Amino acid sequence: MTLLVDTSVWSLALRRDVRATVPEVDALRDALLGGAIVVTTGLVLQELLQGFSGPNVRTQIIDRFTALALLQPERDDHIAAADLRNTCRRAGVQLGTIDALLARLCIRHDLTLLTTDGDFALAGRYVPLRVWSAPGAG
């Protein structure tokens, strides 16, 4: 399995003040230890760098992300992400612009999205997005 890990999971995993005990963070740890392939995109990296402060944390994030394959959206991805967002909006599901692009990248590259954001699971009802769920979860 190849995972695209959303900012929501990385943020929890990288926090030093609170030990995250959510299944998505455990799945990220397992994946990074060889249980799956983890990829990212510049948008996730940018969101993380904007959300954490301090030069040491910045350097650690950049260093960790250097080891991950970086997906680059193409023009068609942006077009398809807009269509995806519009499809979801018509169904009553609100996805932000960045979230729509992440969903599009997952669909195009046949990735599973690892996220704590429930909007993606809702979107997955209307578009062919595969969202990770804990083993045994409904």
GUZAZA-515021 format. One line per field, with one value per residue (C-alpha): residue number from 1; x, y, z. Coordinates in steps of 0.5 Angstrom, whole numbers. Example, Ala and Ser with C-alpha at 12.3 -4.5 7.8 and 13.67 -1.06 7.14 Angstrom:
! residues 2
nr	[1_2]
xx	[25_27]
yy	[-9_-2]
zz	[16_14]
! end
This chain:
! residues 138
nr	[1_2_3_4_5_6_7_8_9_10_11_12_13_14_15_16_17_18_19_20_21_22_23_24_25_26_27_28_29_30_31_32_33_34_35_36_37_38_39_40_41_42_43_44_45_46_47_48_49_50_51_52_53_54_55_56_57_58_59_60_61_62_63_64_65_66_67_68_69_70_71_72_73_74_75_76_77_78_79_80_81_82_83_84_85_86_87_88_89_90_91_92_93_94_95_96_97_98_99_100_101_102_103_104_105_106_107_108_109_110_111_112_113_114_115_116_117_118_119_120_121_122_123_124_125_126_127_128_129_130_131_132_133_134_135_136_137_138]
xx	[0_2_0_-1_-1_-5_-2_-7_-3_4_2_0_6_11_8_13_8_3_4_-1_-5_-9_-9_-7_-1_0_-1_4_9_8_9_15_18_17_10_8_11_10_9_8_7_9_3_3_10_8_3_7_12_7_4_11_15_23_29_30_23_24_30_28_21_25_30_25_21_27_27_20_18_15_9_8_1_0_-5_-10_-9_-12_-17_-19_-19_-24_-29_-28_-29_-35_-38_-37_-40_-47_-47_-47_-39_-35_-27_-22_-18_-12_-16_-19_-12_-10_-16_-14_-7_-9_-14_-9_-3_-8_-6_-9_-10_-8_-12_-16_-20_-27_-29_-25_-29_-35_-32_-30_-38_-38_-31_-27_-22_-19_-19_-15_-19_-16_-17_-23_-27_-33]
yy	[0_7_13_20_23_29_35_33_27_29_35_30_26_31_35_34_37_32_24_23_16_16_10_15_17_9_8_13_10_3_5_9_3_-1_-3_2_7_14_20_27_33_40_43_38_40_48_47_44_49_54_51_50_55_55_54_47_45_47_44_37_37_39_34_28_30_30_22_22_22_28_29_35_37_38_43_37_35_42_42_35_38_43_38_34_40_42_35_34_41_39_33_38_36_42_41_46_48_44_38_37_37_32_28_28_26_20_18_20_16_10_12_11_18_18_23_25_30_27_31_26_20_24_26_19_17_21_21_15_17_11_14_9_7_3_-5_-7_0_0]
zz	[0_-2_3_2_9_10_14_20_22_21_26_31_30_30_36_42_48_47_45_40_41_35_30_24_28_29_22_20_25_22_15_16_19_13_13_7_2_4_-1_0_-4_-3_0_6_7_6_11_16_16_17_23_27_29_30_26_29_28_21_19_22_18_12_13_15_8_4_5_2_-6_-7_-12_-16_-19_-26_-30_-31_-23_-22_-27_-24_-17_-18_-21_-15_-11_-15_-15_-7_-6_-10_-5_1_2_3_1_1_-5_-2_0_-6_-10_-5_-6_-14_-13_-9_-14_-20_-17_-14_-7_0_4_11_15_21_17_17_11_6_8_6_0_-1_-2_-8_-11_-12_-6_-2_6_11_16_22_22_24_24_20]
! end
